Amino acid sequence: MAREGKPFACLTCYDATTARWLAKAGVHILLVGDTAAEMILGFTRTIDMPLEVAIALTAGVKRGAPDVMVMADMPFMSYQADPGEAIKNAGRFMTEGLADIVKIEADATFAPLLERMTRAGVPVCGHVGSRPQLAALSGGYTGAGRTPREADQIVADAVALERAGCVMLLIEAVPEELTQRVIEATTVPVIGIGAGPAPHGQVLVLHDLLGMSETPPRFAEPVAQLGAQLQAAGAEWVRRVSERRIGGSGGGHRDVTPGNSTGIRTPSAGEQNTGTHSPSSAKDHASPIQRQQ
């Protein structure tokens, strides 16, 4: 799409169910970001994202959207300390995590590592500009490239990462003119977040887009207010339970047979409602593999 000049859409995603719906929506790339540490696990920093959890979430997203490109965010200290361990962890994201590409926050000094990852067969997206995993060095999440020296360095970083083998770049929280410089200095697709409209693709944290974040960044414009709707739905459920008015009907099993509008399967005349399936019922609900045996 980037070659054709068509912008592509990317969103963070952390579970199979959401991935399935975003795939139906036509989202082109799903990023299993280390923002899951904040959005899913309740931490206040992305650097608290556990590697094992990140791999498991990535695999879940890919299973939910098998035909969509899934990008795995390599967590803090999963690639910085030792090159061999970094390549091994990237490989785990590709095999156990089913990822199509991994993303690392990097500058030009990471070029040798990226070359080794590329030789090992791992597609890499280099993350430049503001790098949240370095937030502790500046006292919090901040923009980048605000001075001529910083801007020049970010352009140099982007060029070095592409030369080292990166097949994609992500640039975060920089002035629009700097984003344009990076695009002109490189040849790979560039994804932007808080970096103006020029990049080939755009990404946002899903919760920011859906209005579920308490303090979204300034560049994130919600398209819905699902946080308030979720709160209202929960309150309505509390009210219904308090009134013993839960809806639906009991005593049956959910029936997903096409044409069943109620979604409830009640026992047939020849079945006893004992809470267990009859042999014929078990056969009906067997998996395709079981039916072949």
C-alpha positions as CSV (number, residue, x, y, z in Angstrom):
1,M,0.0,0.0,0.0
2,A,2.9,2.4,0.8
3,R,4.2,2.0,-2.7
4,E,0.8,2.9,-4.1
5,G,0.5,5.9,-1.9
6,K,-2.4,4.5,0.0
7,P,-2.3,5.1,3.8
8,F,-2.7,2.0,6.0
9,A,-4.2,1.8,9.4
10,C,-2.7,0.2,12.5
11,L,-4.1,-0.2,16.0
12,T,-2.8,-1.8,19.2
13,C,-4.6,-5.0,20.1
14,Y,-4.2,-7.4,23.0
15,D,-6.7,-10.3,22.6
16,A,-8.2,-12.6,20.1
17,T,-11.8,-11.4,20.3
18,T,-10.9,-7.7,19.7
19,A,-8.5,-8.8,16.9
20,R,-11.3,-10.6,15.1
21,W,-13.5,-7.5,15.1
22,L,-10.7,-5.2,14.0
23,A,-9.9,-7.6,11.2
24,K,-13.5,-7.4,10.1
25,A,-13.2,-3.6,10.2
26,G,-10.3,-3.8,7.7
27,V,-7.5,-2.7,10.0
28,H,-4.2,-3.5,8.2
29,I,-1.8,-4.0,11.0
30,L,-2.4,-5.0,14.7
31,L,0.4,-4.0,17.1
32,V,0.6,-6.0,20.3
33,G,2.2,-3.1,22.1
34,D,4.0,-3.1,25.4
35,T,1.2,-0.6,26.3
36,A,-0.5,-3.8,27.4
37,A,1.4,-3.2,30.6
38,E,-0.8,-0.2,31.2
39,M,-4.0,-1.0,29.3
40,I,-4.3,-4.7,30.3
41,L,-2.1,-5.3,33.4
42,G,-2.7,-2.0,35.2
43,F,0.9,-0.8,35.5
44,T,1.8,2.8,35.0
45,R,4.8,2.2,32.8
46,T,5.3,0.2,29.6
47,I,8.6,-1.1,30.9
48,D,6.7,-3.4,33.3
49,M,5.5,-5.6,30.4
50,P,6.5,-9.2,31.1
51,L,8.1,-11.0,28.1
52,E,6.1,-14.2,28.6
53,V,2.8,-12.3,28.8
54,A,3.7,-10.3,25.7
55,I,4.4,-13.5,23.7
56,A,1.1,-15.1,24.8
57,L,-0.9,-12.0,24.0
58,T,0.7,-11.8,20.5
59,A,-0.3,-15.4,19.8
60,G,-3.8,-14.7,20.9
61,V,-4.1,-11.7,18.6
62,K,-2.8,-13.7,15.6
63,R,-5.2,-16.5,16.3
64,G,-8.0,-14.0,16.3
65,A,-6.9,-12.3,13.1
66,P,-4.9,-14.9,11.1
67,D,-5.0,-12.9,7.9
68,V,-3.9,-9.6,9.4
69,M,-0.2,-8.6,9.9
70,V,0.6,-8.8,13.6
71,M,3.5,-6.8,15.0
72,A,5.0,-7.7,18.3
73,D,6.5,-5.1,20.6
74,M,9.6,-6.4,22.2
75,P,9.4,-5.4,25.9
76,F,12.0,-3.6,27.9
77,M,15.2,-5.6,28.6
78,S,14.1,-8.4,26.1
79,Y,16.7,-7.1,23.6
80,Q,18.9,-4.5,25.2
81,A,21.2,-6.5,27.4
82,D,22.6,-9.3,25.2
83,P,22.5,-9.7,21.4
84,G,22.1,-13.5,21.6
85,E,19.3,-13.3,24.0
86,A,17.7,-10.6,21.9
87,I,17.7,-12.8,18.8
88,K,16.4,-15.7,20.8
89,N,13.5,-13.6,22.2
90,A,12.7,-12.2,18.8
91,G,12.6,-15.8,17.5
92,R,10.1,-16.7,20.2
93,F,7.8,-13.9,19.1
94,M,7.9,-15.4,15.6
95,T,7.4,-19.0,16.6
96,E,5.5,-19.1,19.9
97,G,3.9,-15.7,19.4
98,L,3.0,-16.2,15.7
99,A,4.2,-12.6,15.0
100,D,4.8,-11.5,11.4
101,I,7.3,-8.7,12.5
102,V,8.8,-7.5,15.7
103,K,9.3,-3.9,16.8
104,I,12.1,-2.5,18.9
105,E,12.8,1.0,20.2
106,A,16.2,1.8,18.8
107,D,18.8,4.3,17.6
108,A,21.8,4.0,15.3
109,T,23.7,2.1,18.0
110,F,21.4,-0.9,17.6
111,A,22.3,-1.3,13.9
112,P,24.6,-4.3,14.6
113,L,21.9,-6.1,16.5
114,L,19.3,-5.4,13.8
115,E,21.7,-6.8,11.2
116,R,22.0,-10.0,13.2
117,M,18.2,-10.2,13.6
118,T,17.8,-9.8,9.9
119,R,20.4,-12.5,9.1
120,A,18.4,-14.8,11.4
121,G,15.3,-14.2,9.4
122,V,13.4,-11.8,11.8
123,P,11.6,-8.9,10.1
124,V,12.1,-5.8,12.3
125,C,10.3,-2.4,12.6
126,G,12.6,0.2,14.1
127,H,10.9,2.7,16.5
128,V,12.5,6.1,16.5
129,G,11.6,9.6,17.9
130,S,10.0,9.5,21.3
131,R,10.8,6.1,22.9
132,P,8.6,5.3,25.9
133,Q,11.1,2.7,27.2
134,L,13.5,5.5,27.9
135,A,10.9,7.6,29.8
136,A,12.7,7.2,33.1
137,L,15.7,9.2,31.7
138,S,13.5,12.2,31.0
139,G,11.1,12.0,34.0
140,G,8.1,10.8,31.9
141,Y,6.7,10.5,28.4
142,T,7.8,13.4,26.2
143,G,8.1,14.5,22.6
144,A,11.3,14.2,20.6
145,G,13.2,16.1,17.9
146,R,12.4,19.5,19.3
147,T,15.9,20.9,18.7
148,P,17.9,20.9,15.5
149,R,20.4,18.5,17.1
150,E,17.8,16.1,18.2
151,A,16.0,16.2,14.8
152,D,19.2,15.5,12.9
153,Q,20.0,12.6,15.2
154,I,16.5,11.0,14.7
155,V,17.0,11.3,10.9
156,A,20.4,9.6,11.2
157,D,18.9,6.9,13.4
158,A,16.2,6.1,10.9
159,V,18.7,5.9,8.0
160,A,21.0,3.6,10.1
161,L,18.1,1.3,11.1
162,E,17.0,0.9,7.5
163,R,20.5,0.2,6.3
164,A,20.8,-2.4,9.1
165,G,17.8,-4.3,7.7
166,C,14.6,-2.7,9.1
167,V,11.7,-3.3,6.8
168,M,9.5,-0.7,8.5
169,L,9.9,2.3,10.8
170,L,7.7,3.8,13.4
171,I,8.2,7.4,14.4
172,E,6.5,8.8,17.6
173,A,5.7,12.3,18.9
174,V,7.9,14.4,16.7
175,P,7.2,17.6,14.8
176,E,5.5,17.1,11.4
177,E,8.5,18.6,9.5
178,L,10.8,16.1,11.1
179,T,8.5,13.2,10.1
180,Q,8.7,14.5,6.5
181,R,12.5,14.5,6.7
182,V,12.6,10.9,7.8
183,I,10.2,9.9,5.0
184,E,12.4,11.6,2.5
185,A,15.6,10.1,3.9
186,T,14.4,6.5,3.9
187,T,12.7,4.1,1.5
188,V,10.7,1.7,3.8
189,P,7.1,2.3,5.0
190,V,6.9,4.7,8.0
191,I,4.2,4.5,10.6
192,G,3.4,7.6,12.6
193,I,1.9,8.2,16.0
194,G,1.6,11.8,17.1
195,A,3.9,12.7,14.2
196,G,1.5,14.4,11.8
197,P,-0.4,13.1,8.7
198,A,2.6,12.5,6.4
199,P,3.5,8.8,7.3
200,H,2.5,5.9,5.1
201,G,0.6,4.5,8.0
202,Q,-0.9,5.6,11.3
203,V,-1.2,3.8,14.7
204,L,-3.0,4.6,17.9
205,V,-3.5,2.8,21.2
206,L,-6.9,1.2,20.8
207,H,-8.2,2.4,24.2
208,D,-7.4,6.0,23.3
209,L,-9.3,5.6,20.0
210,L,-12.3,4.1,21.8
211,G,-12.5,6.7,24.6
212,M,-11.5,4.2,27.3
213,S,-8.4,6.0,28.5
214,E,-8.6,8.4,31.4
215,T,-5.8,10.7,30.1
216,P,-5.2,10.1,26.4
217,P,-2.4,11.9,24.7
218,R,-3.2,15.2,22.9
219,F,-2.7,13.6,19.4
220,A,-5.3,10.9,20.1
221,E,-8.8,11.9,19.0
222,P,-11.4,9.3,20.2
223,V,-14.0,8.1,17.7
224,A,-16.3,6.6,20.4
225,Q,-16.8,6.8,24.2
226,L,-16.9,3.1,25.0
227,G,-15.6,3.7,28.5
228,A,-18.8,5.5,29.4
229,Q,-20.9,2.9,27.6
230,L,-19.2,0.1,29.4
231,Q,-19.8,1.8,32.7
232,A,-23.5,2.3,31.8
233,A,-23.8,-1.4,30.8
234,G,-22.3,-2.5,34.0
235,A,-24.6,-0.3,36.0
236,E,-27.6,-1.7,34.1
237,W,-26.5,-5.2,34.9
238,V,-26.2,-4.4,38.6
239,R,-29.7,-2.9,38.5
240,R,-31.2,-5.9,36.7
241,V,-29.6,-8.4,39.2
242,S,-30.8,-6.3,42.1
243,E,-34.4,-6.6,40.7
244,R,-34.0,-10.3,39.9
245,R,-34.7,-9.4,36.3
246,I,-31.8,-10.9,34.4
247,G,-33.5,-11.7,31.1
248,G,-33.2,-14.8,28.9
249,S,-34.5,-18.2,29.9
250,G,-32.7,-21.0,31.8
251,G,-32.6,-24.7,31.5
252,G,-31.0,-25.0,28.1
253,H,-27.8,-24.9,26.2
254,R,-26.7,-22.2,23.8
255,D,-27.4,-23.5,20.2
256,V,-25.3,-22.0,17.5
257,T,-27.1,-23.9,14.7
258,P,-27.8,-21.5,11.8
259,G,-31.5,-20.5,11.8
260,N,-31.9,-20.7,15.5
261,S,-33.0,-17.2,16.4
262,T,-33.2,-17.8,20.2
263,G,-29.7,-19.2,20.6
264,I,-31.1,-21.6,23.3
265,R,-31.1,-25.3,22.8
266,T,-33.6,-27.2,25.0
267,P,-33.6,-31.0,25.6
268,S,-35.5,-33.0,23.0
269,A,-38.2,-35.4,24.0
270,G,-35.8,-38.4,24.1
271,E,-33.3,-36.6,26.3
272,Q,-33.1,-36.2,30.0
273,N,-32.2,-32.8,31.3
274,T,-29.5,-34.1,33.6
275,G,-26.8,-31.6,32.7
276,T,-24.8,-34.1,30.6
277,H,-24.9,-34.7,26.9
278,S,-26.3,-37.9,25.5
279,P,-24.0,-40.0,23.3
280,S,-25.6,-38.6,20.1
281,S,-25.4,-35.0,21.5
282,A,-21.7,-35.5,22.2
283,K,-21.2,-36.7,18.7
284,D,-23.0,-33.7,17.3
285,H,-20.7,-31.3,19.2
286,A,-17.5,-33.2,18.5
287,S,-14.7,-31.3,16.8
288,P,-13.9,-31.9,13.1
289,I,-10.8,-33.9,14.2
290,Q,-12.8,-36.1,16.5
291,R,-15.4,-36.7,13.8
292,Q,-12.7,-38.0,11.5
293,Q,-11.5,-40.6,14.1
